[in-house]
Amino acid sequence: LSSDTVTLVVQVNGKLRDRIQADADAPESELIELARASDNVRRHLDGKEVVKEVVVPGKLVNLVVKG
């Protein structure tokens, strides 16, 4: 049995900041948008530059920031 939605871990610089629900077949760009829309994540991105976005489909989204 496969699920239509999955729970993804959202990290900022490798540290857990939130968990989001997304469609199992959602494209990477949509997963990144959902991750950035989270209040917990947005708080850690304020005033910082995102230098890398890592997406492991079905598992996690990691945003690497500096600044």
MDTraj code that builds the backbone (N, CA, C; nanometers):
import mdtraj as md
import numpy as np

residues = "LEU SER SER ASP THR VAL THR LEU VAL VAL GLN VAL ASN GLY LYS LEU ARG ASP ARG ILE GLN ALA ASP ALA ASP ALA PRO GLU SER GLU LEU ILE GLU LEU ALA ARG ALA SER ASP ASN VAL ARG ARG HIS LEU ASP GLY LYS GLU VAL VAL LYS GLU VAL VAL VAL PRO GLY LYS LEU VAL ASN LEU VAL VAL LYS GLY".split()
xyz = np.array([
    [0.0831, -0.1196, 0.0000],
    [0.0000, 0.0000, 0.0000],
    [0.0862, 0.1242, 0.0000],
    [0.0498, 0.2189, -0.0845],
    [0.1250, 0.3436, -0.0872],
    [0.0330, 0.4581, -0.0464],
    [0.0915, 0.5556, 0.0170],
    [0.0156, 0.6699, 0.0666],
    [0.0192, 0.7832, -0.0352],
    [-0.0886, 0.8620, -0.0409],
    [-0.0926, 0.9762, -0.1315],
    [-0.0111, 1.0928, -0.0781],
    [0.0038, 1.0998, 0.0547],
    [0.0830, 1.2073, 0.1139],
    [0.1949, 1.1486, 0.1984],
    [0.3009, 1.2270, 0.2112],
    [0.4144, 1.1863, 0.2935],
    [0.4485, 1.2998, 0.3889],
    [0.5105, 1.2662, 0.5005],
    [0.5582, 1.3665, 0.5948],
    [0.7066, 1.3858, 0.5702],
    [0.7443, 1.5095, 0.5427],
    [0.8839, 1.5432, 0.5152],
    [0.9427, 1.6218, 0.6313],
    [1.0664, 1.5937, 0.6630],
    [1.1397, 1.6686, 0.7633],
    [1.1971, 1.7919, 0.6940],
    [1.1852, 1.9078, 0.7591],
    [1.2430, 2.0310, 0.7043],
    [1.3560, 2.0737, 0.7956],
    [1.4748, 2.0912, 0.7381],
    [1.5929, 2.1302, 0.8135],
    [1.6475, 2.2623, 0.7621],
    [1.7072, 2.3391, 0.8522],
    [1.7832, 2.4573, 0.8151],
    [1.9232, 2.4340, 0.8695],
    [2.0201, 2.4303, 0.7813],
    [2.1590, 2.3985, 0.8170],
    [2.1695, 2.2662, 0.8938],
    [2.0903, 2.1682, 0.8524],
    [2.0985, 2.0353, 0.9107],
    [2.0260, 2.0167, 1.0424],
    [1.9599, 2.1218, 1.0910],
    [1.8877, 2.1114, 1.2182],
    [1.7376, 2.1076, 1.1911],
    [1.6692, 2.0144, 1.2559],
    [1.5253, 1.9986, 1.2379],
    [1.4518, 2.1255, 1.2792],
    [1.3696, 2.1767, 1.1871],
    [1.2926, 2.2976, 1.2171],
    [1.1421, 2.2742, 1.2057],
    [1.0998, 2.1767, 1.1234],
    [0.9576, 2.1531, 1.1063],
    [0.9361, 2.0221, 1.0320],
    [0.8084, 1.9814, 1.0256],
    [0.7668, 1.8677, 0.9438],
    [0.6490, 1.9162, 0.8604],
    [0.6470, 1.8779, 0.7330],
    [0.5388, 1.9200, 0.6446],
    [0.4767, 1.7981, 0.5773],
    [0.3510, 1.8130, 0.5388],
    [0.2794, 1.7107, 0.4621],
    [0.2798, 1.7540, 0.3164],
    [0.3081, 1.6597, 0.2259],
    [0.3082, 1.6908, 0.0832],
    [0.2646, 1.5686, 0.0051],
    [0.2212, 1.5910, -0.1181],
    [0.1864, 1.4798, -0.2057],
    [0.3102, 1.3960, -0.2311],
    [0.2913, 1.2662, -0.2400],
    [0.4038, 1.1749, -0.2600],
    [0.4759, 1.2013, -0.3918],
    [0.4030, 1.2509, -0.4929],
    [0.4649, 1.2739, -0.6232],
    [0.4864, 1.4231, -0.6537],
    [0.4916, 1.5060, -0.5498],
    [0.5104, 1.6506, -0.5679],
    [0.6512, 1.6789, -0.6217],
    [0.6638, 1.7758, -0.7140],
    [0.7967, 1.8113, -0.7663],
    [0.8813, 1.8823, -0.6601],
    [1.0129, 1.8809, -0.6807],
    [1.1060, 1.9420, -0.5841],
    [1.0726, 2.0881, -0.5588],
    [1.0387, 2.1625, -0.6634],
    [1.0098, 2.3059, -0.6470],
    [0.8927, 2.3282, -0.5516],
    [0.7913, 2.2433, -0.5594],
    [0.6764, 2.2566, -0.4693],
    [0.7148, 2.2241, -0.3252],
    [0.8001, 2.1232, -0.3070],
    [0.8453, 2.0871, -0.1730],
    [0.9246, 2.2015, -0.1097],
    [1.0086, 2.2665, -0.1889],
    [1.0876, 2.3793, -0.1384],
    [0.9957, 2.4948, -0.1005],
    [0.8939, 2.5217, -0.1831],
    [0.7977, 2.6282, -0.1518],
    [0.7248, 2.6001, -0.0205],
    [0.6801, 2.4758, -0.0029],
    [0.6109, 2.4388, 0.1207],
    [0.7020, 2.4554, 0.2421],
    [0.8271, 2.4151, 0.2270],
    [0.9225, 2.4258, 0.3374],
    [0.9462, 2.5720, 0.3742],
    [0.9640, 2.6567, 0.2731],
    [0.9894, 2.7992, 0.2985],
    [0.8668, 2.8693, 0.3579],
    [0.7476, 2.8175, 0.3321],
    [0.6242, 2.8801, 0.3813],
    [0.6005, 2.8540, 0.5302],
    [0.6691, 2.7567, 0.5861],
    [0.6518, 2.7236, 0.7271],
    [0.7010, 2.8369, 0.8164],
    [0.6231, 2.8700, 0.9199],
    [0.6603, 2.9787, 1.0108],
    [0.7932, 2.9513, 1.0802],
    [0.8136, 2.8291, 1.1287],
    [0.9383, 2.7937, 1.1967],
    [1.0586, 2.8101, 1.1052],
    [1.0443, 2.7697, 0.9812],
    [1.1549, 2.7786, 0.8859],
    [1.1791, 2.9240, 0.8480],
    [1.0726, 2.9973, 0.8213],
    [1.0856, 3.1376, 0.7798],
    [1.1611, 3.2193, 0.8849],
    [1.1363, 3.1880, 1.0127],
    [1.2047, 3.2585, 1.1215],
    [1.3562, 3.2390, 1.1132],
    [1.4012, 3.1205, 1.0703],
    [1.5447, 3.0927, 1.0615],
    [1.6072, 3.1389, 0.9293],
    [1.5221, 3.1793, 0.8333],
    [1.5726, 3.2274, 0.7052],
    [1.5791, 3.3800, 0.6983],
    [1.5098, 3.4483, 0.7897],
    [1.5033, 3.5948, 0.7865],
    [1.6420, 3.6582, 0.7839],
    [1.6656, 3.7409, 0.6822],
    [1.7909, 3.8154, 0.6715],
    [1.9104, 3.7308, 0.6320],
    [1.8865, 3.6075, 0.5909],
    [1.9972, 3.5199, 0.5540],
    [1.9830, 3.4769, 0.4089],
    [2.0940, 3.4418, 0.3491],
    [2.0965, 3.4000, 0.2094],
    [2.0965, 3.2474, 0.2014],
    [2.0030, 3.1930, 0.1239],
    [1.9987, 3.0482, 0.1021],
    [2.1005, 3.0151, -0.0066],
    [2.2006, 2.9359, 0.0291],
    [2.3068, 2.9034, -0.0664],
    [2.2864, 2.7673, -0.1323],
    [2.2056, 2.6809, -0.0698],
    [2.1838, 2.5488, -0.1273],
    [2.0510, 2.4923, -0.0772],
    [1.9807, 2.4228, -0.1668],
    [1.8554, 2.3578, -0.1318],
    [1.8700, 2.2098, -0.1659],
    [1.8598, 2.1252, -0.0648],
    [1.8747, 1.9812, -0.0839],
    [1.7389, 1.9157, -0.0611],
    [1.6935, 1.8381, -0.1596],
    [1.5665, 1.7683, -0.1475],
    [1.5903, 1.6195, -0.1667],
    [1.5487, 1.5418, -0.0687],
    [1.5487, 1.3958, -0.0801],
    [1.4015, 1.3578, -0.0864],
    [1.3521, 1.3245, -0.2067],
    [1.2081, 1.2979, -0.2221],
    [1.1564, 1.1942, -0.1234],
    [1.0448, 1.2280, -0.0591],
    [0.9828, 1.1368, 0.0355],
    [1.0449, 1.1375, 0.1736],
    [1.1540, 1.2146, 0.1938],
    [1.2219, 1.2135, 0.3229],
    [1.2431, 1.3517, 0.3822],
    [1.3177, 1.4385, 0.3123],
    [1.3510, 1.5669, 0.3741],
    [1.3777, 1.6782, 0.2753],
    [1.3732, 1.8006, 0.3291],
    [1.4142, 1.9215, 0.2589],
    [1.5108, 1.9923, 0.3513],
    [1.6322, 2.0220, 0.3027],
    [1.7325, 2.0902, 0.3831],
    [1.7712, 2.2194, 0.3133],
    [1.7610, 2.3315, 0.3827],
    [1.8000, 2.4614, 0.3293],
    [1.9294, 2.5029, 0.3993],
    [2.0337, 2.5278, 0.3204],
    [2.1621, 2.5689, 0.3753],
    [2.1696, 2.7211, 0.3601],
    [2.1901, 2.7901, 0.4737],
    [2.1930, 2.9364, 0.4714],
    [2.3255, 2.9872, 0.5271],
    [2.3556, 3.1131, 0.4911],
    [2.4709, 3.1802, 0.5518],
    [2.4316, 3.3248, 0.5764],
    [2.5005, 3.3846, 0.6714],
    [2.4741, 3.5242, 0.6985],
    [2.4158, 3.5538, 0.8292],
])
top = md.Topology()
chain = top.add_chain()
for i, resn in enumerate(residues, 1):
    res = top.add_residue(resn, chain, resSeq=i)
    for name in ("N", "CA", "C"):
        top.add_atom(name, md.element.get_by_symbol(name[0]), res)
traj = md.Trajectory(xyz[None], top)
